Amino acid sequence: MIVAGWLMLPDPHQGVCLKRGFLTVEHGVIRSVELGEEIFMADMGGAGTIVCPGFVDAHMHLPQVPVIGADGLGLLQWLERVVYPAEASWADPDMAAEATDHAVRTLCSFGTTAFAAYATVHFDAAKAAMRAAAEVGVRALIGQVLMDRNAPDELVRPAAQLLQEAAKHDQIGRVRPAVSPRFAVSCTPELLAGAGKIAAMTGQFVQTHLSETRDECAKVRELFDGLSYTEVYARAGLLRRRCVLGHGICLDDEERKTIGVSGAAIAHCPTANAFLGAGMMDLRRNVEAKIRPAPGSDIGAGPDRSMVRVARAMLDVARLRGDIAPPASHAWWSITGGNASVLGFDDAGQIEQGRSADLLLIEPDIELELGEDEPSIDPLGALLYAWDDRWLKRTLVHGKTVYASL
């Protein structure tokens, strides 16, 4: 199969760039990338098509797709009234499988072909979610949520049971398990320490939440004898390079230093933070502390399923804080190759020989100055800020169409 158009390719200096060319796909894998060639017999794409790697979402919740848009609540109230009831329904693994299939196909319709996601506390449901995602073919990390306190009775389990279950999860297709303590408020020290040991023994990714709101941080200090949120995780052995921490809004410089030294990344979820009124992450100071940022939708607190809108919000938040925002080219890199690198997806996120053909065919209805040495308007900036989901015409996962617009 030949796919042609303006290819969004990695650029070591500016994140990504657009170059005319085509690629060949065999057995779901990119076999070659050719630049500067006019192809009139392409199977997909054409002169006005932008061929982009599938988007990668660093932080989302599969069971929360049906509750997007539950407005007017703070984090802790939102969890109690909206999220926990939705997650309780996953006690039925068949429902979990059906919900995951719907969620994953919805993500693909917005261009997301790889992600890190939370399931629920239910072992069978988490396994069913992994299997359902694998059947679609996407690349993913999916974790059984670990909670042994401060949640409804039907959603907590003894720490020993959860740790035993978490250690049983194995990779299914392109879907890997992730060690996923929800957040320190809902975990005892025993559970957090056990999760750290599983991550150390298996090499699995860790995903959890960190310092999203001040009320949450105060609760953590109350529960853990005055320790900072970050120190709680550090003592449990959870901070490591293969770790993504959701949010990281209320951090001091010492916490940033600890996270930076550990190599952990922070999932930057600007649309979700705005929706819940949690605050604005300090991207500049985090980057200065050598913390890798990884944009995430945080569905369902995040109301936007499009990673393009999340990337744009990331730049908007930087400006609102009075900082210089990264260029649009870096925003595009962050939701493709950048997030893939953070999550360890070495077969996703880039148009490159040998990678999976997870591709988006985009046809903008605005004029872009493509191929110009000195365009008056940056094409990548125009593409980001004028983005319309209707421009996405086709999503390929491992070379197969999983979404096509009518």
N, C-alpha and C positions, 0 to 999 in steps of 0.2 A: 504494500500500500504506500502511495506517495501523498504527502501532505505538504502543501505549498502556501507561501505568503510571507508576511513580515514576521520573522522568528524573534521571540523574546529570549535573548541569550545572556548567560552570565558575563559580566564585565568586571575585571578585578579593580577597576578604578571608580566606577560609578554604580555598581550594583548589577544593573542590567542594561542592555541596549537592544535596539531593534535593527535587524539586518534582513534584507531580502534573501530568500533561499527556499530550500525544501528539505524534507527529511523522508527517509524510507523506514517503514515499520514492518517487521517480520515477527510473527509469533508473540505479539504484544510488546516487543522491545524495539527501541530506536536503533537501527542498524547503521545508519549514516546520516550525516548532516552536511548539506552542500550549500554554499553561499554564493550569491551573486548570479544565480542561474534563473532564467525564465523557463518555467515549466507550463506547457499548455495541455498536458495530459494528466494532470494531478487528479487523484481520486477524491481529494477533499481540499478545500481552501481555494485560494486564488489571489489575484493582484490586490484586492481590497481587504484581505483577511489578515488579522493578527493571530499568530499561532503562539499560544502562551502555555507554559507548564501549568498543570493543575494547581490550584491554591492549596495551601497547607495551613490548618487551623491548630494553634498550639494549646487551646484550652476550651473545651465545651462539655456539655452534659447531655447525653443521649435521651434520658427520660424527660428532660425539660423542654423538648421541642414543642409539645402541645401547650405549654403554659407561657410561651413568649408573650410579653405585653401585659403581665399582671402588675399594674402601675400603683404607685402611691404608698409603698412600704419600704422601710429600711431593711437592711440585710437580714438581721435575726428574725424580724417579724415576717419577712417574705419567705424565709425558710420554713417557719412553723405553719403558716397559713396556706402556702401555695406549693412549695417544692416537696415537702415531706409527704403530703397526701398523694401527689403525682407519683412519687417514687414507691409508695406502698403498693401501688397497682402492679408493680413488677414482681410481686410474689408469684405470679403466674408466668413461668418461663415462655410459654407460647405467646403471651401478650408481649413480653419483652422482645422476642424475636420479630414479631410483626411491627412493633414500634420502632425497632432499630432499622429494619428494612426501609420503612417509611422515612425515618430521619436521614439515613444515609443517601437515599435517592433524592431527598429534598436538598441536602447539601450539594450533591452533584449538579442539581439544576441551577445552583448558584456558583458553580465552578470549583467547589472544594472536593478534592479527590484524596486527601490525606488529612489525618487529624489525630489529636490526643484527646481522649474522652473518658468521662466517668460513667459507669453503669450505676448500679445500686448495691446495697448491702447483700443482696441475694446471690448466693453462689451459682445456682442453676441459671438465673437470669443473666448474670455476667457472662457465663459461658455461651448461652444462647445468643447474646448480643454479639460476641466475638464471631460466632459461627455465621450469623446473618450478615455482618459486615464483610466477612471473608467471601461469602457467596457473591456479593456485588463486585468484589475484586479490589476494593480500595486498600490503601496502605494506612494502618492505624495502630495506635496504642489504646487499649481499652482496659480499664481497671475496675475490679470489684471494690466498691466503696467500703472503707473500714470505719466503723463507729461502734463504740461500746459504752457511751454515756451521753447525756444531754441531747437526746433525740427521742421521738416517740418509741414506745416499747416495741412496736412491730418492726422498727428499723435499727435496733441495736442487737448485738450479739456479744457473748463473752469473748474477751480478747483471745483466749486460747483457740476457740473455734474459728474465729476470723483468720488468725495467723495460719492455722492448719489449712484452711480453704485457700487462702491467698497463695500458699506455696504450691498448690496443685495445678494452677493455671499454666497452660502451655500455648505456644504459638499455633494459630490456625490460619493457614494460607499466608496472606500478607499482614495479618493482624497479630500483634504481640501483646501479652499482658503487661500491665503496669501496676506497681505497688502504690495504692491510692488511699492513704488515710485522709478523710475528708478535710478536717482542719483540727487544730489542737483543742478547740473547745469540745469537740465530740469524741476525743480520744484520751484514754488514760496514758500515763507514762509507760506502762507495761505494753500497751498496744503500739505506741510510737516506736519504742525500742525494738520490739519484735519486727515491726515493718522495716526498720533500718537493717536488721540482721538479714531478713529475706533479700533485700536489695543487694546487700554486700555479697551474699552467697550465690545469688542467681545472676547478678549483673543487670537485673531488670531496671527499667526507668522508675523513678519516683515522681508522682504528681500529687500536689496538695495545695492548700490555700494558705496565704500568708498576708497578714496586716492589711485587710481590705478596708476596715473601718476602725475608728478609735474605740467605739464600744466593744467591738470584738477583741481588740488588743488589751483593753482593760480587763475583760473577762479571762483572757489567757494569763495575765499576771496574777489574777485572783486564784486561778486553778493551779498554777505552777509556782507557788511560793515567790512571786515577784520577778520571775525570770522574764526576759524579753521574749517575744514570739520567736525571733530568729534563734536565740540561745536554746529554746526548747527543742527545736528541730536539730540544731547542731549536736546537742547532748544525746539525742536519739540516733545519731548516725545517718540522718536523712539527707543532709546537705552533701552533695557530690555533683560531679559534672553531669551525670545522667539523672538530672533532677530539674523539674519545671515547677516553679512556685507561682501560683495564681495571684496576681494583683500587686502586692508589694507597694502599697501606697504610703502607709504610715511607718516609714523606716527612718532611723537615725543613721548618722555616718558610721557608727561602730557596727551596726547591723549590716549596712551596705558593704563594709570592708569584709566582714565574715562571709557574706554570700559570694562576693567577688573572689576571694581566695579559694572558696570551695569549688568554684567553676559552675555552680548552679545558674540556671537561667530564670528570668521572671517573665511570666506571660502577661503582656500588657493588654488590658481589656478595656479600652477607653469608652466604648459604647455602653458596656455593662456598668462601668463605674458611674457614668453620667446618669444612666437610667435609675440606679439605686441611690444616687446622691452621695456616693462613697468618697468622692474626691478625685484628684488628678495625679497620676503617677509622675514622678520627677524623672523623666527619661534621661535628661542631661546628667544629673548626678549619679544615676545608676550606671550609665555608660562610663562615666569618669571612674567609677569604682570597679570597672571591668566586669560588670554584670551584663550578660547577653540578653537583649530584649527579644521577646518572641510574641508577636501579636496574636491575640485570641479573641474569638467572638463571645465566649462565655455564654452561649445559649444555655438556658433561657433567660438569665438576667439580661444578657445582651439581646436587644431587640432586632439586631441586623444579622441576617444569615450570610450576607455577602462580605467576604474578606476584603474586597476592595473598599467598602465603606469603613471597615475597621481600620485599614491602613491609612485612609484619609483622616479618620478621627485621631489617629496617633499623631499625625503632623499638626492637626488643629490644636490638640492639647499642648503640644510643645510651644506653639505660638501663644496660646492663652497664658501659659506660665511665663511668658516673656523671653523664651529661648529661641534660638535659631533652629527652625525645623529642618530635619534631613531632607534632601531633594527627593522628588517623586521617584526617581530611578531606584533609590535605596528602599523606598516603601514597597515597590514592586518586588524587589529582591527579598525583602523581609517576609512576605507572604508566599514566597515560592522557595527558592533555594536556601534562604536564611533559616526559615522555620524547619525545613527538611534537615538541615545540618544540626540544628539544636536537638531535634527529636531522633536523630540517628537514622533517618530514612535515606540510605545511600543509593536507593534506586528511584527516588522521587524528587520533584522540585526543580528539575533543570531539564532543558532540552540538550541532551548530550548522548553520544553514542554509548550504548550499553544500558541506559536507564529505561525504566518502564515508560511506555507510551501513554502517560497520563497527560492528556492534552486538552486545551480549550481552543475552539475556533470562534474568534470574536470579529464581528463586522460592525464597526462604529458607523453612525450616520452623520458624523461631523467630519470636517476636512482636517486631516492631520498632515503636517509638513514632514512626511516621511522621506528619508534619504537626503535631506538638505544638510549641508555642512554647518550652516548657522541659521537654524529656523527661528522665526520671530516668536513663535510659541513652542515651548518644549512639548513634543508629541506625547511623552510619557506623563507629563503634568496634565495635559489636556485630557488624556485618557483616564487619569485618576480622578480628576475633579468633575469632569462631565459624565462620569460613568453612568451607564444605563444598563440594568440587568437584561434588557431585551436585546442588547448587542451580543450576548452569548448565544451562539447558534447551535453549538454541539459540544458535548463533553465526552471525551474518551477516557476509559480506564483500562489500562493494560491493552490498549489497541482496540477495545470494543466500545461502541457507542452505548452510553448509559443514560444520556439525555440528548434530545434534539428538539429545538423549538418548532412549532407548527408553521 
